[in-house]
């Protein structure tokens, strides 16, 4: 079975390289992005790949459900979900406005939860599914929660969501739900001083989506190695 993969925020940076990586593995990739034109540019760049564009606004919960239900009706199923879309608000605690924190939580937690709630029943019924939540060491308690408040707190919540949902799936089911940290990557969000390429940042997300039945679940990874929450 060739997996059908849905990647949010797939039009640039790490997300674009996640899309490219799965396409190179022979997967059909559904590229999620806010603007269809941005997705089409990526599609043209990855020549010969089976990529379809799903325009989706993660701030609109009903739009998420409608788009995913429609995609599954058209393509039959979605086997792998990569919650990659992200936002960065670098305001400190004194300046952070509630609306900014709410936006970070929507993109990093509420949107991914909505997608997982929509897709997991089908994955469980088919006894196959892989979910990868792109998180960050900045949301790790073990690493000191060093990132900006909105980013760190929302990524920590995404980590908690990953572990909670993974623990809620029967162990005999072939469902793997994991989080990963791409490291400090040279993207628009990461900045020009970041030492890692988007390709390097994408590798673990691709690996987790192609895990075999004996692979891990409910874990946090960086460079394909487990790290502490």
N, C-alpha and C positions, 0 to 999 in steps of 0.2 A: 504493500500500500504506500503510495506516494502521499506524504502529508500535505494538507492544505493549511497554510500558515497565515494568521492575521497579525500584523504589526502596527501598533499605533505610533504616531509620530514618525512615520517611515519616509518622510520626504527630505530629511537632511541629517547630517551628523551621524551619530551612532546608529540611529534608526535606519538611515539609508544603507549603511553597511550591513546591518542585520538583514534587510531585504535582499541585498546583493548576495550575501552568504547563503541564505536559504535557497535563493534562485539557482545558485551554482551547484547546490546539492540536488537539484532537480525538482524542488517543491513548487507547487503553485502558491504564489504569494499574493495576499490581499493587503494592499498598502493603504493604511488608514492615515488621513491627513485632513486638516481643516479646509484646505483649498485644493480642489481637483486639479487645477492647472499646475500646482507645485508637484503633485504626484505624477502627472504626465511627463514632466521634465525628467524625473528619475526613471520612469519607464523607458523613455527614449535612450537614456544613458546606459541602461543595462540591456544590451542588445541580445535578442534571442531568448530572453527569459519569459516565463509565464507569469506576468504580473497584472493584477487588476486593481483599479483605484476605488477605494471606499471613502467617500467624503463624509467626515464625521466630526461633530462638535462635542467634545467631552464635557463641556459645561452644560449640555442639555441632556438630561437623563432619558427622556422619552426618545430623543433622536438616536441615542446609543442603542436602545432596544430595537427601534424600528429598523435601523440600518443593519444590525446584526441578523435579525430575523429574515430580512430581505436577502442578505448575503447567503445565509444558509439555505434559503429556498432556491436561489439561483445555482449555487455551487455544491449543494448537497450536504455539506458538513464543514466544520472548522475543527481541525485536529490540534493545532498549536496556537496559543495566544501569547503574544509578547506585549506586555504593557510597558511600552517604552516612552510614551509621550511625557514630557516634563516641562516645568517652568522653574525659573530661578528668581526669587525675590531676596535680595541681599540686605534688606533693612534690618537694623538691630532691634532689640526688644523695645527700646524707647520710641522708635519711629514706626514700627510695623503697624499698619492699619488693619482692622478686622477683615476688611474686604480682601486684602492681599493674602492673609492666612487662609481665608475661605477658598480663594482661588487655588492655592497650592494644595489644599486638602481635596478639592474637587478633582483636580487633574491627577494627583498622585494616589488618592485613596478611593474617593467615591466613584469616579469613573471606572477604574480597574475593578472595583467590587461589582459594579453594575454589569460590566462585561463578563466577569466570572459567573455571576448569578445567571446570566442569560445563556452562557455556553456550557457550563458544567453539567447540567442535566443530560444534554446530548452526549457529552463525552462519557459520562457514567453509563448511559444506556448502551453505547457502542463499546464500552470497556477499553477506551483509549483516549488519552488527552495529555497534553503537556502545556503547562502555564508557566511563563517566566516573567517575573516582575523585576524590572530594571530599577534597582535601588541605588544606594550609595553608602560608602563608609561614613559619610557625614551623618547618616541616620543610625549609626551603630552605637549602642551603649558601650560596647567593649572598646570602641575607639574614641570615646569621649564626646560624641555628639558635637563635633567641632564646627559644623557648617552653620550658615545663617539660620535664624530661628525658624522661619516658615518652611524652608527647605528641609532642615534637619528633623523637625517634628513630623512633617508629613511623610518623609521617607521612613522614619522610625515606625510610624503607623502602618505604612505599606509592609514593612517587615513583619509586624505583628499580625497583619491580615494574612500574609503568606503562611506563616506558621499555623495560625488558627484554622484556616481552610484546609491546609494539608492534613492536619491532625483530625479533621472532621470527615475525611474520605476513608472508606473501608480499606484496610491494607491489602486486601486481595484484589482490589481494582487496579487496573493499569493506568493510573492517573498520577502524574508527577507535577507538583506545584513547588517551585523554588524561586528564590530571589538571587540577584547577582549584582555585584558592584563592578562597573566597567573601568574603574580607576579614573585618574585625572586625564581627560581626553581633550585633544586640540580640536574644539568645535566652537561654534558661536557662543554656547553656554560656558564651556570650559575655559575659553580664552586662548590667546596665541602662545602663552608661556607653558601650556600643558605639554608634558613630555610624551604622551601616548597618542597614537594615531586612532582615528575612528575604527579602522579595521581591527586593531588590537582590542579596542573597547567592545567590539561586537562578538568576538570569538566565543566567549563563555555563553552568551545568549543563544547562539546557534547550537553549540554543544548540548546545552540543556534541553533544547527542543527536539533533539534527535536521540535522547536517552533510550536505552533498551528497557525491557520490563523490570530488570533487576536494579535499575538506576535509583539514585537517592530522591527523596521527596522531603519537603519541609526543612530545607537547608538554605544556607546563605553562602555564595561562592564569589571568589575573585580569581581570575586566571585559572579557572577549572579546579580550584582547590577550596575546600570548605573553610570558611572563616566564622568567627563568633558573632552573634547578634549584638 
